[in-house]
Amino acid sequence: MRIQIAKGRLIDPANHVDRVQDVYIADGRVVGLGSAPAGFEADRVIEAEGLVVCPGLIDIAARLREPGFEYLATLETEMEAAMAGGITSLAIPPDTDPVLDEPGLVEMLCYRAKKLNRAHIYPVGALTLGLKGERLSEMAELVEAGCVAFSQANVPIVDNMVLMRAMQYAATFGFRVWLQPIAPFLARGGYAHDGEVASRLGLPGIPVAAETVALYTYLQLAKITGARLHVTRLSSAAGLALVDQARTEGMDVSCDVSINHLHLSDMDIGYFNANCHLVPPLRSNRDREALVQGLADGRINAVCSDHTPVDDEGKQTPFSESEAGATGMELLLPLTLKWAAEAKLPLVQALARITSDAAAIVGITKAGHLAVGARADVCVFDPAAYTTVSREALKSQGKNTPFLGLELPGQVRYTLVEGQVMYGG
């Protein structure tokens, strides 16, 4: 289908574009900007006056719960949630059941996703077999099967010799290593940030040192081995300072933050709100402010939803017994817009964190921009429309979010994947 998106405000951070301009799509690609190519006749015109047209969003951490946790969510439900959120590319952590440590599992997941014809998925393979931190996975075979990087999800490796060998192997072939900094013995038995709120509620705390001790180790090993390190889900000002220091020493290291940690602190736990039970835990307001500023000035490279659907049974329990995680794909855009407004950032800079900057981390060249010839993955949204977050409105099977009842800016009108309208009228 040939599509003309007419009179929209085209924002393409990768190409420094922010102006009212028509977009012309044919054969799944962008074939013209501003003026139609010769002989182009649209089969459909999408009127986008007053709307923003941008590259399809890229979420670099979204658990779709398949395989193994279909009782929490399925590919079908979560792909629909992605479309409703304007997300056209997803990086999938390896902590499924079974773990994504076998090429056959990765190929099956990619095949299932392709059959659904929704968002593109980019599996992140397990760094070690079973995420047990003992034996290295067959990284080369996993890359051939479709993996874009290697991670332990939020299961840390205890044996640093194993981690160093994994980094050495990854560095040899140029594979990306994504690590969430958690020192297992410092975090053991904790459920919330080790601070005043945890003390008042009687919750075992997780100190900031659980992040910084692990992060210092990861940075030192990456420096020794030359591994391409991406630090996932920073949660503290001290953690960000360590990344800053590593960069001043010449290290090429990137990092991201969860959208939850930009808007929430440990104070939001209130009286044991299990929807605020997250990994890493919500930290102090000072930490939150440092993350907000770090993302604004580019020291934090991208923001993700850290989408983790959990059922009611997993959340309607005492805080310390509840399952960690929050649903977030449908809220990634609205919460990014809210952060941008509070940080007084131009829209082009804010959208870069969930389009072109995210694409660079995953290593995608086909997505994250809308130049002529690019894959026509497009999000069209109304920045002036507000929506109240409700269980009924969420497409995701998981309704677990700390933002229930909150009115947020930005409403997706259309989502296009390879030139096909997958969401919208």
C-alpha positions in Angstrom: 0.0 0.0 0.0 1.1 3.5 -0.9 0.5 5.9 2.0 0.8 9.7 2.3 1.0 11.1 5.9 -0.1 14.6 5.3 0.6 17.9 7.1 2.1 16.3 10.2 5.0 17.7 12.2 7.8 15.4 11.2 10.4 14.9 14.0 13.3 12.7 13.0 16.1 13.1 15.6 18.6 11.1 13.7 18.5 13.5 10.7 17.9 16.7 12.8 14.5 17.2 11.2 11.7 19.1 13.0 9.2 20.6 10.6 5.8 20.2 9.0 6.4 17.9 6.1 4.5 15.1 4.3 5.8 11.6 4.3 5.3 9.2 1.4 5.5 5.5 1.9 5.5 2.6 -0.7 6.6 -1.0 -0.5 7.4 -0.8 3.2 9.9 2.1 2.8 9.9 5.8 3.0 10.1 7.0 -0.7 9.6 10.7 -0.3 9.7 13.6 2.1 8.0 17.0 1.5 7.1 16.2 -2.1 5.9 13.0 -3.7 8.2 11.0 -5.9 7.4 10.9 -9.6 4.4 8.8 -10.4 3.4 8.4 -6.7 -0.4 8.0 -6.2 -1.5 7.3 -2.6 -3.9 4.5 -1.9 -4.5 6.1 1.5 -3.9 9.5 3.0 -3.5 9.9 6.7 -4.3 13.4 7.8 -1.8 14.3 10.5 -2.3 18.1 10.9 -1.6 19.0 14.5 0.0 15.6 15.1 3.7 14.5 15.4 5.1 12.0 13.0 8.2 10.3 14.2 10.1 7.0 13.8 8.5 4.0 15.4 9.7 3.9 19.0 12.3 1.4 20.1 12.0 -0.2 23.6 15.3 -1.7 24.6 13.9 -3.8 27.5 10.5 -5.4 27.2 9.6 -8.8 28.6 6.9 -10.4 26.4 6.7 -13.4 28.8 7.1 -16.1 26.1 8.3 -18.7 26.3 7.3 -20.1 29.7 5.2 -17.4 31.3 2.1 -17.4 29.1 -0.1 -17.2 32.1 1.3 -13.7 32.7 1.2 -12.5 29.1 1.4 -13.8 25.5 3.1 -12.5 22.4 -0.3 -11.6 21.0 -1.3 -9.4 23.9 2.0 -7.7 24.3 2.4 -7.1 20.6 -0.9 -5.3 20.6 0.3 -3.3 23.6 3.4 -2.3 21.6 1.3 -1.2 18.7 -0.9 0.9 21.0 2.3 2.5 22.4 3.7 3.4 19.0 6.6 0.9 19.6 7.8 -0.9 16.4 11.0 -2.5 17.7 11.6 -4.4 20.9 14.7 -5.8 22.6 13.8 -8.9 24.6 15.7 -9.9 27.8 16.8 -13.5 28.0 15.1 -14.4 31.3 12.3 -16.5 29.8 11.6 -20.2 30.6 13.6 -21.8 29.2 16.2 -19.2 29.1 17.3 -17.8 25.7 20.5 -19.7 25.6 19.8 -22.1 22.7 19.7 -21.0 19.0 16.5 -23.0 18.5 14.7 -21.1 21.1 15.7 -17.8 19.7 14.7 -18.9 16.2 11.3 -20.0 17.4 10.7 -16.7 19.2 11.7 -14.7 16.1 9.5 -17.0 13.9 6.5 -16.6 16.3 6.9 -12.8 16.3 7.2 -12.6 12.6 4.1 -14.6 12.1 2.2 -12.1 14.2 3.3 -9.3 11.8 3.6 -6.6 14.5 6.7 -5.2 16.1 10.2 -6.3 15.2 11.9 -8.2 18.0 15.6 -8.3 18.8 16.4 -11.0 21.3 19.2 -10.5 23.8 20.8 -13.8 24.4 21.9 -15.3 27.7 25.5 -14.6 28.5 25.8 -17.9 30.5 23.9 -21.1 30.2 20.6 -20.9 32.1 21.8 -17.5 33.5 23.5 -19.6 36.1 26.8 -17.8 35.8 28.8 -20.9 35.4 29.3 -21.8 31.7 29.4 -19.5 28.7 26.6 -19.7 26.2 27.3 -20.4 22.5 27.3 -16.7 21.6 28.4 -17.0 18.0 25.5 -19.5 17.3 23.1 -17.3 19.2 24.0 -14.3 17.0 23.4 -16.3 13.9 20.0 -17.2 15.3 19.1 -13.5 15.7 20.5 -12.2 19.1 21.8 -8.7 19.1 23.6 -8.7 22.5 24.2 -10.8 25.6 22.9 -10.3 29.1 22.2 -11.8 32.4 18.9 -9.9 32.7 18.8 -9.2 36.5 20.6 -12.4 37.5 24.2 -11.3 38.4 27.2 -13.5 37.9 28.8 -14.3 41.2 32.1 -15.6 39.8 34.0 -12.7 38.4 36.4 -15.0 36.5 33.4 -16.4 34.6 32.3 -12.8 33.8 35.8 -11.8 32.6 36.0 -14.9 30.3 32.5 -14.0 29.0 33.6 -10.4 28.3 36.8 -11.7 26.6 34.9 -14.0 24.3 32.4 -11.3 23.5 35.1 -8.7 22.8 36.9 -11.1 20.4 33.9 -11.1 18.1 32.6 -7.6 18.9 29.4 -8.8 20.6 27.7 -6.3 22.9 27.4 -7.2 26.6 24.5 -5.7 28.5 24.8 -5.9 32.3 22.5 -4.7 35.1 24.7 -3.8 38.1 23.7 -5.9 41.1 26.1 -7.1 43.7 24.2 -10.2 44.8 25.3 -10.4 48.4 24.7 -6.7 49.0 21.2 -6.9 47.5 20.3 -10.3 49.0 17.1 -10.3 51.0 16.3 -6.6 50.1 13.1 -5.3 48.5 13.4 -1.5 48.6 16.0 1.3 48.6 18.0 1.3 51.9 16.7 4.5 53.2 14.1 6.2 55.5 11.1 4.7 53.7 12.3 1.2 54.0 13.2 1.7 57.7 9.8 3.2 58.4 8.0 0.3 56.7 10.2 -2.4 58.1 11.4 -3.5 54.7 14.9 -5.0 54.2 16.9 -2.5 52.2 19.1 -2.6 49.2 21.9 -0.1 49.5 23.2 2.0 46.6 26.5 0.1 47.1 24.7 -2.9 45.6 24.8 -1.0 42.3 28.1 0.8 42.5 30.2 -2.2 43.7 28.9 -4.3 40.8 29.2 -1.4 38.4 32.8 -0.7 39.3 33.7 -4.4 38.7 31.9 -4.4 35.3 33.7 -1.3 34.2 37.1 -2.6 35.3 36.6 -5.9 33.5 35.3 -4.2 30.4 38.4 -2.0 30.4 40.7 -5.0 30.7 38.9 -7.1 28.1 37.9 -4.4 25.7 34.2 -5.6 25.8 31.5 -3.3 24.4 29.6 -2.7 27.7 26.1 -1.4 28.0 24.9 -0.7 31.6 21.2 -1.4 31.9 18.8 0.2 34.3 20.9 2.7 36.3 19.1 3.7 39.5 21.4 6.0 41.4 23.4 9.2 41.2 26.5 7.4 42.4 26.1 4.8 39.6 25.9 7.5 37.0 29.0 9.2 38.4 30.9 6.0 37.9 29.9 5.8 34.3 30.9 9.5 33.9 34.3 8.7 35.4 34.8 5.7 33.0 34.1 7.9 30.0 36.6 10.6 31.1 39.2 7.7 31.2 38.3 7.0 27.5 36.0 4.0 27.9 33.2 3.5 25.4 30.3 2.6 27.6 26.6 3.3 27.2 23.8 3.1 29.7 20.0 3.4 30.0 17.4 4.0 32.7 13.9 2.7 33.2 11.1 5.2 32.6 9.8 4.3 36.1 12.9 5.7 37.8 12.6 9.0 36.1 9.2 9.7 37.7 9.2 7.7 41.0 11.2 7.5 44.1 11.1 5.3 47.2 8.6 7.7 48.7 6.0 6.5 46.1 5.9 3.1 47.9 3.6 4.8 50.3 2.0 2.2 52.4 3.4 -0.9 50.7 2.2 -0.3 47.1 3.4 -3.5 45.4 3.2 -1.9 42.0 6.3 0.0 43.1 8.2 -3.2 43.8 10.8 -3.0 41.0 14.3 -4.2 40.2 16.4 -2.2 40.7 14.5 -0.6 43.5 13.2 3.0 43.4 15.8 5.1 45.0 15.8 8.5 46.7 14.5 11.7 45.2 18.0 12.9 44.8 18.9 9.9 42.8 15.8 10.4 40.6 16.7 14.0 39.9 20.3 12.9 38.9 18.8 10.4 36.5 16.4 13.0 35.0 19.3 15.3 34.4 21.6 12.6 33.1 19.1 11.6 30.5 18.5 15.2 29.5 22.1 16.0 28.9 22.8 12.7 27.2 25.1 11.1 29.8 22.3 8.4 30.0 21.9 7.3 26.4 18.3 5.9 26.3 15.2 5.3 28.3 13.2 2.0 28.3 9.9 0.7 29.6 11.4 -2.3 31.4 8.0 -3.8 30.6 7.3 -6.7 33.0 3.7 -7.9 33.0 2.6 -9.5 36.4 -0.8 -10.8 37.2 -3.0 -9.7 40.1 -2.0 -12.7 42.2 1.6 -11.6 41.9 0.9 -8.1 43.1 -1.9 -8.4 45.5 0.3 -9.8 48.3 2.5 -8.2 50.9 5.2 -6.0 49.4 8.1 -8.3 50.2 6.2 -11.3 48.8 5.1 -9.6 45.6 6.6 -10.2 42.2 8.8 -7.3 41.0 8.1 -5.4 37.8 5.7 -3.0 36.1 3.9 -3.0 32.8 5.2 -0.1 30.7 5.2 -0.3 26.9 2.0 1.7 26.4 3.3 4.3 28.9 6.8 4.8 27.4 5.8 7.6 25.1 3.5 9.5 27.5 6.0 9.2 30.3 8.8 10.3 28.0 6.8 13.4 27.0 6.1 14.1 30.7 9.8 13.9 31.5 10.6 16.2 28.6 8.1 18.8 29.7 9.5 18.8 33.3 13.1 18.9 32.0 12.2 21.6 29.5 13.7 19.7 26.6 12.7 20.2 22.9 10.7 17.3 21.6 13.3 16.3 19.0 15.8 15.7 21.8 13.4 13.8 24.0 12.3 11.5 21.2 15.9 10.7 20.3 16.1 8.7 23.6 13.4 6.3 22.4 14.3 6.3 18.7 17.7 7.0 17.2 19.7 6.7 20.5 18.0 3.4 21.4 18.6 2.1 17.9 22.3 2.8 18.3 22.5 0.8 21.5 20.7 -2.2 19.9 22.7 -1.9 16.7 19.7 -1.4 14.4 20.4 0.5 11.2 17.0 -0.2 9.6 15.0 1.6 12.3 15.1 4.7 14.4 15.0 7.2 11.5 12.8 8.2 8.6 15.2 9.2 5.8 14.3 8.3 2.3 14.9 4.6 1.9 14.4 3.8 5.6 12.0 1.1 6.7 8.6 2.7 7.2 8.2 2.1 10.9 6.3 5.2 12.0 4.5 6.5 15.1 1.9 9.3 14.7 0.7 10.8 18.0 -1.1 13.8 19.4 1.1 15.6 21.8 -1.8 17.7 23.1 -4.1 14.9 24.0 -4.2 13.5 27.5 -5.2 10.0 28.6 -5.9 8.7 32.1 -4.1 5.4 32.8 -6.6 2.7 33.6 -6.7 -1.1 33.7 -9.4 -1.1 31.1 -7.4 1.0 28.7 -4.2 -1.0 28.8 -3.8 -3.6 26.0 -1.1 -5.5 27.9 -2.2 -8.5 29.8 -0.3 -7.0 32.8 -2.2 -4.2 34.5 0.5 -3.7 37.1 1.7 -0.1 36.9 2.4 2.6 39.6 0.8 5.1 37.3 -2.8 3.9 37.4 -5.2 6.9 37.6 -2.6 9.4 36.4 -3.4 11.7 33.5 -0.5 11.6 31.0 0.2 13.6 27.8 0.5 12.1 24.3 -1.9 9.7 22.6 -0.8 7.4 19.7 -3.1 7.8 16.7 -1.4 5.5 14.2 1.4 2.9 14.3 2.9 1.7 11.0 5.2 -1.2 10.7 7.0 -1.6 7.3 4.4 0.7 5.7 1.3 -1.2 7.1 -1.1 0.5 9.5 -1.1 -1.8 12.5 -2.8 0.6 14.9 -5.3 3.4 14.3 -8.3 4.0 12.1 
